[in-house]
Amino acid sequence: MSFSYQKQNRLLKKDDFKKVLLNSFSSRGAFLKINYCFGTSNVPKLGLIVTRRFGNSVRRNNFKRKIREIFRTNKLFLRSNLEVIVLPQKAAKEASHQELCRDFLSLIPSISLQ
């Protein structure tokens, strides 16, 4: 498995997001809320929902960049058919990359084992 973040690893369509949100389990940490379900693909997929309420475009894009990097480097730990949507909590505005990574990884075992 490659460490790149390719198009096949992204949730892109509105219907894909709806499917995950309607059929999902959720897990909440200090900085992140993760909705997930198990799909039919053979690669893990990531979707991000970051609204304007989180901050200006610079802050939103910085957050998304951090989460994509965390997902890219840790996708070996995820089940191959996992589809994940990540939403930030209020505290994520001030969180460092390491804190987000720790929070994401703490949610991974509860996701991977089901």
N, C-alpha and C positions, 0 to 999 in steps of 0.2 A: 504494500500500500504506500502510495506516495504521500509526502507531507504537504503537497501543494493544495491550494484552495481553489478548486475548479468549479466550473458551472454545474457539474453534476452533483456537487456538494451543497447547492443552494436551493432553498425553497423560493421559487420565483413567482408562481401564479397565485392569484387570489383564491382559487379553489383549493390549492395545496395548503394555504394558511387556514382556510375554513375547515378543511378536513382535520388538521392537527388540533385546532382549537375546539372543535365539536367533540372529537373522540379522544381527548387528551387526559393525561394524568398531569398533576402539577407538583412541583417541588419549589420551595421558597428558601432562600438564604438571606444573609444580611444585606447583600447588594443586588441580587438577581432573583427573578422569578422565572422558572423554566417550565414550559408546557411541552409535553412530548407524547408521541405515540409511535407505534411500530408499523411501518409501511411495507411496501412490496419491493422496494429497490434494494440493491445490494451494497449501497454506500450510505453512510450517515449524512444527514442533511441538516442545514442550519438556516433558520429564518430569524430576522430581527425586527422588533417593533419598538421604535423609539420615537415618541411623539414630540411635538414642539414644546410641550410642557416641561420636558427634560432640560431644555436650554436652547441656545442659538445653534445654528448649523455647524459651527466649529466644534462645539461641545458634543453634539449628537454624532457627528462623523468620527470624532476622536474615540468616543465610546464604542461605536460600531467597529472601528478598526481594531481596537483592543480585543473585543469579543471574537472577531474573526481570527485573529492571531492565536488566541487561546484555543479556539476550536481546531484550527489547523494543526497546531502542535500536539494536541491531545486526542485526535480522532482515533488513534489506535486503541484507546481505552473504551470506545463506544461500540455498542452492537452495530452490526453492519446495516440493519434495517431501521435504525432509529431516526426519527424526524423530530427536531428540536426547534422550539421558538423561544428566544430569550427576550425578556422584558426587564428594563432597569427598575430598581427600587429608588426611592428618593435619595438614600444614602450613597448611591452609586455615583452621584455627581462629584463627590469629593474623594472617591476611592482611587487608589493607585492601581497600576497594572497588576502588581503582585497580589493585592487584596482581591481584585476581581478574579484573578487566576485561582487563588485559594478557595474562593467562594464557589466558582464553577466546578473545580475539582472535588469539593466536598459534596456537591450535588450529584456528581457522576456515579458514585457507587449505588445510590438509590435508583438511578436510572438504569445502569448496566445490568443489575442483577434481576430485574423483573422481566 
